[in-house]
Amino acid sequence: MPPTDNTSRAAACSNVPNCSKAVAGQTIEWYPGAGEYCPECGEALTTRDPVLPAGRSLEPVPPDVRALPAVVPNLQPGAVDKGQPRRAGRKAGFMPLLRWFWIVTGTFIAPWALSVARISAFILLCSACAARAAAEQPDGTIVFGAAVSLTGALAKEGRLTQEGYDFWVRYTNAQGGLRVGNARYAIAIRYLDDASEPSKTALAAEKLIADDHIDFLLGPYGSAQTFAAAAVAERHGVPMISSGGSAERTFNQGYRYVFGVQSPARKYLTGIIEYAVRRTPRPETVAISAASDAFSREVQQGAVQSANDHGIRVVYADRYTDDPASITAVAAAIVAKHPDIILNAGHLQDALALHRALEAQNAAAKIYGYSVGPDTPEFRTALGANAQAVLGSAQWSPAVSYTGYPGFYRTAPSYAAAFRSAVGHLPDYHDAEATAACLAFAYALQAAQSTDREAVRDALTRLNVATFFGQIRFDSRGVNIYKPMVVNQIQGANLVTIYPYRLANARPIYPAPAWNRSSAATSQ
């Protein structure tokens, strides 16, 4: 569990003699309800002054989901699971049963008392199993609601968001549920499709709260959709954590119940500008196009400001509509300016259409970058070789070097490996930010030690936790301004991180290569 205040305590690692900190007898900083695990080895800490708060107990780090069997063997009656051989010397019959009863009860049962022993042992075994089963049953279910774009223009991103939510749910339930105070809860999510339309998002959020009586809201994908859902959540006093709507317009309304784990929209393309000014030869001009929605406008505004701050001349900064002809016209206008950098603030389908239009217009920029698109598998598949060296601004990548608190996958590589094993593909940042939103709720629920909405909302305002996704901490508006964006680049079949340098796992390709005409012909 994350720190909930700033008062440190002394603690020692209990993993003697295997942990270097335990062997050395080092004192570890511990926070009430927080540092319950050693940062060196992950084992439970032994507190020295004071003890844990009343009603709290130390729990071992939950086992890794990857350690659980992926498939339970489906054996027919009489079949033998050859993967689990019998122990050598094990005999069939009643003697093992008597031996077991003798060990458990300390009472020797003679063979002539076999029938009584069998009955007693059977009753004892059944009682133990029943008690264990009862102890493992959750005390209730916490139900989240999510209005997500499963159809419409944002369906690709919406389904990635759903994947990230579901991955956390499966993990948590596989551990026996989420402990909140002295109770343990199973987790469920109720989904409604908003068809990528903000008006339907609002209706879906209303239904989830008023009719389905969900406990908390997970955000939709898209800033316009998030804006619509946030108004409903605030009106009903239901805490909502956004994972796919980073436009700050939502968070500038003075809402008390709305939070977002993502870096704000205005930061999306600034990392590419910062990377560009460190290249040789240094780019001098930039063109920045944008879609007309609130998110894209904020991304464009942030990029223009960053370019001006870094001495890169903005030669184009206009917007386009949903009409394909509008994107074609934008591409032509950009190419006529001969910019060194071409950036786009939009969504996946915008990025695909614009990149194809730029290829058709024979653009010759040193850098091509998009706020959304390159991180998705669809972008690389659709564009083929012409996707090479394209930059994508991302909330996260599997290469980032964050280390989170115990209780979930602590690093980006471990999360990515488990996600790929469970879902069938590597996660992109849409998956990761959705999972991070769930983690924020989990940590807040545990810090609150209650499922009461007001208590959870208050815990969210104090949350400050390291995760595989980065730092999750909210300013007074509910915005996570404390986590940086990363810049990813398509290199071959891989998506690698090239900036910030401290988080990078590959050297950049610069400048962008010439267009591959044969690839363009086959990727339409």
Secondary structure by P-SEA (a helix, b strand, c coil): ccccccbbbbbbbcccccccccccbbbbbbcccccccccccccbbbbccccccccbbbbcccccccccccccccccccccccccccccccccccaaaaaaaaaaccccccccaaaaaaaaaaaaaaaaaaaaaaaacccbbbbbbbbccccccaaaaaaaaaaaaaaaaaaaaaacccccccbbbbbbbbbbbccccaaaaaaaaaaacccccccbbbbcccaaaaaaaaaaaaaacbbbbbccccccccccccccccccccccccccaaaaaaaaaaccccccbbbbbbcccaaaaaaaaaaaaaaaaacccccccccccccaaaaaaaaaaaaaacccbbbbcccaaaaaaaaaaaaaacccccbbbbccccccaaaaaaaccccccbbbbccccccccccccccccccaaaaaaaaaaaccccccaaaaaaaaaaaaaaaaaaaaccccaaaaaaaaaaccccccccbbbbccccccccbbbbbbbbcccbbbbcccccccccccccccccccaaaaaaac
